[in-house]
């Protein structure tokens, strides 16, 4: 396989690839809520391996967003309250508090590690995180901070995946063996990323299906993600996912159309199509 637009071969994968479908579930707890403040400015999703019938997803809010101080553990709030703000960004707090957030977020994943159900931590970078050398260094630093846990990378700023920059972005991720998260989402918006699938690491490839709601700009998550994929759409995606799975040992597909049972029903159907 070659990366789109680049001609550069994808990293060699180990034998025995597997493609797995899953759905994102919400887990509301103070420990997981720490992920919203992103000790390193990126969000974390516990992406479950999916080999068992019971699947779980840890889903803090998006990457790099401001965190309500009230969402922090009580013992960390006084330091954040010194900013005089109700919501803080990473730049508002010192490295000591950021380090505590990182440690507690990672420790919250211990039960998944113990049961061998942690597939990866998804680092989702926000629309105000454009491509640059400094930000590439920052992504690598995040991955190193999470190690030995596996991370995968999702962008919400289109500069990373413009035709001129796709080569650079996918090559950067492949050079550091960081899995790129391909996305399916509405196009024509400020945060739209094209539906490019690429295996930038030999062990893991990831796809997130956000749906195509015509209310993508809504602040109501039910409107934003209230989209159920049609049978035709899933039939079109099945061979694309299967081709991606040929280039990675494991391929995770997550449906983020988290409204009613849409994600579960769509994931089950896609899994059936992949097995057929």
N, C-alpha and C positions, 0 to 999 in steps of 0.2 A: 504493500500500500504506500501511496505517496500523499503528503499533506496537500490539501487543496491550495491552488495558486502558487505552490512553491517548487514542486518537483523533487523535494527532499524526501528520502525514504523515511517511513515511520520507524521507531525503535523496534528491534526484533522482540517478539513476544515468546514467553515460555510455552511449551506444548500444553495441550489440554485446556483450551479456552472454554469459558462458560458464560452464558448470557442470562442475566437475572432481572426480572421485573420487580418493582416494589412501589409502595405508595408512601407519601409523607404523612406521618401522623403528628399531632400536636401533643407535646408533653409540657404542661405548665408546672414549673417548680422554681423555687428561688435559686437553686443551684444552676439549673439550665438557663435561667434568666440572665445569669452573668454573661452568657454568650452575647447578649445584646450590647454589652459595653465593649466587647472586643478588645481584650487586653492588648492586642496588636492591631486593632483597627479593622479586623475582618470577622465575619460571622462564622459560626461553626454549626454544621449540620451533622448529626450522627447518622451516617448512611448505613443502613443495616445490610448485612451480607445477603440475606434473602434466601439462604438454602433451606431454611426451615419454614414451616407453615405460619408460625407466629412471628410477625415482623414488626419492628418498632422503628420510629424515626424521631430523633431529637431535633427539634426545629426552633432555634432562637430566631429573632427577627433578623432582617437583612444585614449586610455587611457595612460597618463603618458608620452606622446611624447613631444619632445621639441617644444616650441611655438615661432614662428617668432615674434620678438618685434613689427614689423610693424602691426601685427594682433591685438595688444592691443589698447585700447582707447588712444587717444593722451595724456591725462593727466596722464596716468600710465606709459607711455614709458620712461620718464626721469629716473625713479628709476631703470627700467630694463636695460637701456643703460649703467648704471654704471658698469655693469658686463663686458663690453667690448665685448660682444657677439652679434651676430645677432639673435640667437635662444637661449632660456633659458629653463632650467628645473626648477622644484620646488626648488631643492636644491640651485639654483643660486640666488634666490630672498628671501627677508625676509618675516616674517609672516604678516607684514602690507600689502604688495602688494598682497600676496597670499589671505589674507582675503578680499581685495577689489575685486579680481577676483571672489572669491566665491560669494560674495554678488551680484555682477552684473550679474553673470551667473544665479543665482537663481531668481533675479528680472526680467530677460528676459523671464522667464516662466510665469509671471503674466497673460498675455492674455489667456494662456491655462488654468490656474487655474480658471480664471473668467468664462470661458465657460465650466468648468468641463470636459476638454478634456485632462488633463494630467494624463496619466495612471501611469507612473513611470519614474524615472531617472535611466538610465542604467550606472552603473560604470564598465567600461571595463579596466581591469588591464593588462599591457603589457607583452611581452615575458620575459623581464628582472625583473619580479616580482615573484620570486619563493616562495613557501610556507615557512612560518616561524611564530613564535609566534608574533614577532613584526609587521609583515605584517597583521596578523589577527587583531591586535589592531588597525592598521591603517585603515582597512576596516570598522571596527565598528565606528571609529572616523569620517570617511567620511559619513557614514549613519546618524550619530548624527548631523553632520554639515548640512546635507540636510533636516533633519526633520523640519516640519511634512510631507514633501513630501516623497513619497515612493521611495526606491531605489531597484535595483536588480543587481546581481553581475555576470559578465562574466570574465572568466580567459583566458589569452592567453599564460600562462606558464604551460606546461604539468605536472609539479610536483604536482599541486593541484589535478589532477585527474588521477594519476597513480593508478594501482590496490592497491598498498600499502597505498595510501593516500586518496582514495575516501571516505572511512569511516570517516576519520578525517575531511575532507573538508565539506562534506554534513552535518555531525553532528554539526560542528561549525556554519554553516549558519542556520541550523534549531534551534540551541540554541539561536540565536539572531533574529530569525524570518526574515531572509534575503532571498529573493527569489533567487535561483540559475538559471542562464540562460543556459539552455541546447543548444548545438550548433550542427549543421550539417555542416561539412566542410571537405576538403580533408585531408586525413590521410598521415602520413609518413613525415611530415614537422616539422621544429623546433617548430612551434607554434601550432601544431595539438592537439586538445582536442577531446577525444572520444565522440561519440554521446550518452551521458547519459542523460536521462530525469528524473528529480526528483523534487517533490514539497517539498521545504524546508520551506515554509511558507503557512499558511492556506488560505490567502487571494489572493495570486498571484503566478502563475507559468509562466515562459517565455521561449520561444524557438526562436532561430535565425537561419535562413536558409541561409548559406553563399554560397551554391552551391558547385560544384566539378570541377572547372576549372582546366585544365591541365597546366595552366599558373599561378598557385597560387603564385609563388615567384616573379611574375612580379611587377614592380613598377607602371605599367599602370593599374589604377583601372578598366578600361574597360576590360582588359585581365584577371585581377585577379577575378573580379566578373561577367564576361560575361558568365554566365551559366544559361541555362533554364532547369528547372526540367522536366523530362518526366512524362507522365501520369502514368507509372508503379511506378516511385519513389513516386509520390504524393499519389497513392493508398496505398503504403506501409507505408507512414507517417501518413495518416489519422487515423488509429486505435491507433497508438502510441500517437498521440496528444489527441485523445478522452480519452484514459486511463489516461493520465496525468491530463486532465481536471476534472476527477472524484475526484481528490485529492486537488483541489484548487477552491476557489470561482470564480476566473477569470483566464483565461489562454490566454496569448497574444502570437501570432505567428507572427514573423516579417521576411520578406524576404529581405535579404541584397544583393541579386543578382541584383544590381542596374545598369543594362545595358539595354538600350532601354526600352521595356515594360515588360521585363521578370518578375520583382518582382510583378507587378500588375496582370499580367495574371496568374502567379502561385498562388498568394494569392487568387484570385477569384476562381480558380479551387479547391484549397484545401478547401475553405469555402463551396463550393458546395458539395464536398465529405463528409464533416463533417455534413452537414445538411441532407444528403441522408440516 
